[in-house]
Amino acid sequence: MSDSITKAVIVAGGKGTRLATFTNNTAKALVEIGGKPIIQHQIELLRGQGVKEIWLLLGHLGEQIQHFAEQKDWGVVLHFLHEKQPLGTAGALKQLEGEIQEDFFALSGDVMINIDLQRFVDWHTQKEGIASLMVHPNDHPFDSDLVEADGKGRVLSLLRRPHAEDLVFRTLSIASLYIFSPRIFPYIPKGEKSDMEKDVLPKLLQANENIYAYNTPEYIKDMGTPNRLEEVRKDYESGKIFRMSLKNERRAIFLDRDGVLNEEVDQLAKIEDFRLYDFTPEAVKKINESDFMAIVVSNQPMVAKGFMTEKDVQEMQKELETELGKKGAKIDAAYYCFHHPEKGFEGERPELKIECACRKPKPGLLLEAQKDFHIDLKRSYMIGDQTVDILAGRNAGCKTVLVQTGYAGKDARCEAEPDGRAQDVLDAVNNIMLAQAAV
């Protein structure tokens, strides 16, 4: 039986100065999405997924929020705490030390969310850290707080905004939803204004506490600016907010990397040889604007051959995500196979010289993504430049598109006929979107 979390804290103390023209002396948490205040959406989501007790930490115009909340029987126990002076996102939490003695959710009162909380809880329980941060790729990384994490999700460093212009990063943006152990309270100063990302999380890292980043493609967007508020309202009206939950089956466009997103370079092993095609950001952005996830699935045998390391591959992934982020595009997830079955290379790594289940044309990478993100493979696509990509897609049950960039199918390694052909990844994505519109 899965563990559950039954307590949650909503921090709703901000003034919302960037939304002043919309709020008009109304608390930010009472701004309406689809005819309901955002705080109502949050309470209903938490209650619907097993939360029994919620603390509302209130600041500016907090009496409005309490008055609204007291007019309705929510089916949960609500507590209201009003700060006498601004305490910040962490300082407000300190008020609950000793009152909450088990793991709990904490979220900002200005984010619209629709996620499978139990998946988050199960992941957090396996990690046994002091904190789990929900992170997600977003299309505005340059004004977001980001994290760097290892392959197991352990946070290595925090990248606070504003960012240097030459920063290369993964677009893992902190999404203002957390699971905290009560062990966090001693790290928060009492009676002082303190911020979770700026003050407390760095202190946890310095103390060698384990913080983990839970990466999800589900809907979680702050509405802190007029433009983002308008986006959230449009997403609600279109139903996108509900379709993105991992409680539902998702669809994906799987993308080979070399020869599809970036130029094909024989035996690519140096980051200076990594060059994105000019049309790639537009293609990925069009995927982002749809209900499809954008997922990279790539064989990287140069690791097994000893010409590069897993870290080198991750540095290329950071380069890819940085260049896409500059154009407002994002990759939802990336899966790599580092194996290679043929032996005899000087400096090769014997532990990676195996017959694996993930090296394309086997479907292992796609199946791993399917498990992680509840993907309907039959309604998903694989775009590649080699026959191994096409066969991998077919083996997973996806529709397939062969592009004329990179190898353009001339690798001749497999007998695999694609469902469609396209000039490049942008042409392929356009064709997929046209096919969806015709359904």
N, C-alpha and C positions, 0 to 999 in steps of 0.2 A: 504494500500500500504506500502511495506517495505521501511524503511529508506535506504539511500545509502551513500557511502563514495566515493568521486570523486578525492581526493588528496592522494598522496603517496610519501614517501621518501625512497630512497635506499641509505644506507650508505656503500660506497665502497672505504674505505680509507686504509684498512689493507695491510700489505706487503706480507702476505702469505708465511712466511718463511718455514713452514712445507711442502709447495708444491713447493719449489724452483726447484727441479729436473724436475717438470712438467711445471712450468710457464716460466722459462728461460727468465727472464726480460720482461715477459708479465704480465699485470695487472691480478690479480686473477679473477676479474669479467669477463675477456675475455677467461678464460679456457672453452674449448668447451665440450658440452654434445650433442651427436647426431648430430654433425656438426654445432652447433650453440653455440655462447658464452652464458654463464649462464645469463648474464645481458639481453640478448635478450629474453630468456625464461621468465624472470621476467617481463619485460616490456609488452610482449605479453599477459601474464596471467592477469596482472593488467588492460590493455586496454580492454581485452575481457570480463572483469567483471565490467565494468562501470567506471574505473578510467580515468579522463580526463587530469590530470596535475601531473607530476612527477618531483621531485627534486632529482638530483644525487649529493650526497655529496662525493667529490673526494679527495683522498690523494695521496699515492704512485702510480706513473705511471698513475695518473688520466687523463693526456692529451691523453693517448691512448684510454681510455674509451670515452672521449668526441669526439675524432676524429671518432671512430667507430659509435657512436650514431648519429652524424651529417650527416652520409652518407645515412640515410634512413628516409623516411616519416613514422612515427610510428602511426599517427592518434591520437596522444596525444601531449600536450605541454610539452616540456622538459626544465628544468632549470639546469644549471651546477654551482656548487659552489666548488672552490678549497681551501682547507685549507692550510694556510701558514706554520703551524706547526701542528704536530699530536694532535688532539683534543679528540680522543676517540669516542666511539659510542654515548655518550650523548652530549659531548661538540660540536660535529659537528651539532647536531640538534639545539643547541642554536642559530645558525646563522639564523634560520627561525622564531624566535620570532617576532610577529607582522605581519609576512607575511602570515602565516597559522592561520586562526581564526576559524577553525571548526575541528571536529574530522578527523584524518588522519591515514593511514597505515604507518608503518615504518618497514623496513626489512633490514637484512644484505645482502650485495652483493655477499656472497659466499654460499647461501643456494638454493638448488633446491626444488621448491615447485609446487604442483598441488593440490589446495584445492578449495572448494566451499566458496569463500569469503563472499557471501551474508549470509550464515549461521552464519559465524563469526560476521558479522555486526549486524544481528538480535539479536544474543545473547548479544553482547556488549550493544546494545541499551536498552535492558531490564534491564541490571545491573546498568546503569547510573554511572559507576565508572570513575575515572580519567585515568585509563589504563586497558586494557585487554591484557593479555599475552597469546599467543598460546603455549600450552604445549602438550607433547605427551609422551607416554611410549616409551622408547628406549632401545636398547640392549647394551648400554655402559654407564649406569647411574653413574659409579664411576668416570668418567672424564667429567661429565656434571653438569651444574648448575641446581638445583632442587628446587621445591616449595612445601610447605605444604599448603593445602587449606581445608576449611570446606566443608560441604555437599552442599552448594550453590555455591561453586567455589571461595569464597573470600579467597585471599591469606593471610595466617597467618604468614608465615615466609619464608625466602629465605635460601637455603642451598647451599652455594658457594663451589665449588671445590677448593682444594682437600678435600675429605671427610675422616673423621675418620674411621678406619677399622671396628669399632663396630657400626657404624651408621645404624639405621633401618629406612627405608624410603618408600614412594610411589615413583614409577619411573615416576614422573611428571617432565619431562625435559623441560627447557625453550628452545623454538624452534626458537628464533631470528626473530619472526614476531609479531608485536604489533598493537593495535589500541590505539592511544593516544588522549586525550582531549588537546586542547591548554592550559588548566590550568596547564599542566606539565611544561611549560617553566620557570616559576619563580623558580622552584626547581633545575634548571640546572645552575651551575656557569658559568659566562661569561669569555671567553678568557682562560679557563683552560682545561686541559685534564681531562675528567671524563668519567666513564663507566656506562652504564645504569644499569646493574645488580649489580655492586659493589658499586656504589656511589648514584645513583638517586633513584632506587627502595627502598632501605633501608630508605632513607630520607622520601619517601612517606608514608611508613608504620609507621615511627616514628611520622609523622604528622596526623596519623589516617585517611589518605586518603584511599578510597576503590580501591583496585587492585583486578582484577579477573583473574582466570586461565581458559582458554577455552581449554578443552581436546579433541583432535581429533585424529583419527587413520589414517588420510590422509597422503599423502607423503610430508614430509618436512625433508630434510637431509642436514646437512652441509657437504661440500666437503673439509674440512680443512686439511685432511691428505691424503697421496697417497692411502691408503687402502679404505677410504670412497669415494674418487673420483672414484676409480675403481668400487665400489659397485653402485654408482649413474649411471655410464655409462652402467653397465649391466642391471640395473633396467629400464633405458630408452630404451635400445635395446629390452628388453623382453616385453615392454608395461606395466610393473607393475606400473610405475609412473602414468599412465593415469587410470588404473583400480582402483586404490585406492581412487580416488576422490569420495566424497559423492554425487556428481552429478550423479554418477552411482550407481546402486544397488550393495550392497556388500554381501558377504557370510560370515557366522559365524559358528564356532564350539562352542556351548554353553557347559560349563563345570560345573557340580555340584562340590562343593568344598570338603566337608567332605566325606571320603571314596573313592574319585576319585583322587584328587590332594594331599591330606594329609590323614594320618591314621584316621580311624574312631575311635573316643573316645566317649563313651556314655555320653551324657549331657556335651559336650565340652564347657567349660566356662573360662578356664585358659590358658593364652598364653604359659605357660611352657609345656602344654600338646599338643601343636600344632606341629606336626612333618610331614614334607613333605616326600612323597615317593621318593626314590632314582631315579626312572624313570621319575618323573614328569618334571624336567627341559628339558630333551631331547624331551619329547612329546610336550611341549609348544613351544619349539624352532622350531620344525618341522611345527607347525601351523604358527608361525611367518614368516617362509621362504616361505609359500604358500600365496595364495590370500585370505585365510580365516582370519577372526578376531578371537582372543581368548577371550571369554567373560565368566566370572563366573556368575552363577545364583544359589543362595543358600537360602534355608530357614534357618533362625537363630532364632527359637522360644524362646531360652534361654533369649533373651532380654525381650520379653513379660512376661515371667515367673519370671523376676526379678533377675535372677542369673548373668546377665552381662548387660552391657550398649552398646549403639551404638558405643561409643568410643572404647570399648573393641574389637568390631568386626573390627573397622578400624585399630586397632593395629595389629590384626591378619592379616589383608589385607597387612599392611606394612611388616610384617614378611614374608608373602608369596612372595611379590614382591621383597623384598631384596634377599631372597634365590634364586629366579629365576634370578635376575639380576646378581648374582655372576657367573651364568652359561651362560650369554648372552641371556636369554629368558625374555619375557615380557607378561603381561596381558593387553589387550587393554581396558577393562572396566569390572566393577563388579557391580552386582545388588543383593541386599539382601532384603528379606522379614523378618521383625521383629515381625510379628503378630502371634497370636495363639488363636484359638477360644475357647478352653476349659478353664474354670475358676476354681479357688479353690487352687491356689498356694500361699503360704505365701510370701508376698513381691511383688506379681505380679503387673503389670502396667495396670490398667483398660482401658486406652486409646488404648492399643494395643491388647486387648482381643476382637477382632472383626472378623467377616467374611469379608475377604478382597478379592481383585481380583488378588493379587500377590503371595499368598502362593501356591506353587506347591502342587497338580497337575494342578492348574489353570495356564494359560499361561501368566499372567500379566507381570512377569519379562522379558520374552522373547519379549512380545509385546512392552514394554517400550524401550528395546534395538533396536527393529526394527524401532521405530519412531525416536530414537536419531541418528541412523546410516544408515538409508535407506537400511535395510537388506532384502534380498530376502529369506524369511523363507523356502520356498519350496526347495531351494537349500542349505539349512543349516542343521546342525546336532546338536543333543543333546546327550551328553555322561553322563550317570549317573549310580549310583550303586543301586538305589531304583526304585520301580515301579512308585512312584510319579514323578520321573524325566522323565521316559519314557512316562507317560501319559501327562505330561506338554509339552514335545516335540511334541507329536502327536496332542495335542490340539492347538498348535501353527502352525502346518503344517510342522514340521521338520521331517527329518529322524532321527532314534534313535538307540543308541548303549548302551547295558547293559554290564557293566564290572563286573568281578568276585572278585574285591576288595571290601572293605567296607561291606555293607549288601548283595552284590551279588544278589540282587533281592529278597531276602528272607524276606523283610519287609512285603510282602503280603498285602499291603494296597490298592492296585488297581488291577483291571484286565487289564493288559497292556502288550502286546507282543511286544518286540523290533524288529526293522528291522534287527539288527545284534547283535552279542555277541562278547566279547573280554576278554582276560585275565586281562588287565589293560588299563589305559588311553594311554600308549605308543602303545600298540597293536592296540587299537581302532583307534588312529590317523594314524598309518601305514596302516591299512585297508582302511581308508577313502582316503588316498593319492593314494593307489593302484587303488581304484575305480575311482578316478578322472583321473588318467593316462590312464585308459582304455576307457574313454569316447571319 
